[in-house]
Amino acid sequence: MPSLFYLFNFKNVNKEMIILALQKRDLFNCHSIKLFHFLKQKGFYYLSKGLNEHTGFNYWVFEVTPEFESALNEYKQVKHIFK
């Protein structure tokens, strides 16, 4: 299956194809600006960005891969440093 970036680059792709691609992937909603910057520094790019209606803060959606899970585990070990 092509990556989401591949699908989004074509203007003639219908919404059903995009929704189907999103449904087949494990996604992670990141609501922490500190975690977002950590992941960005590690080379991860978000698929989508949104605004939480209740808090008014941004959140970012990442695709979960083994490398992403490894980075999350690393963050859990060092997040106390980022105060």
ZIKA-V380377 format. One record per backbone hydrogen bond with DSSP energy under -0.5 kcal/mol. NH is the residue of the N-H (numbers start at 1). CO is the residue of the C=O. Records with the same first field share a line. If there is no record, write none. Layout:
NH: CO  CO
//
This chain:
7: 3
8: 4
9: 5
10: 7
11: 9
13: 10
17: 14
18: 14
19: 15
20: 16
21: 17
22: 18
23: 19
24: 20
25: 22
27: 25
28: 62
30: 28  60
31: 29
33: 31
36: 32
37: 33
38: 34
39: 35
40: 36
41: 37
42: 38
43: 40
44: 39
47: 61
48: 61
50: 59
52: 57
56: 52
59: 50
60: 30
61: 48
62: 28  60
64: 26
65: 63
69: 65
70: 66
71: 67
72: 68
73: 69
74: 70
75: 71
76: 72
77: 73
78: 74
79: 75
81: 78
82: 78  79
83: 81
//
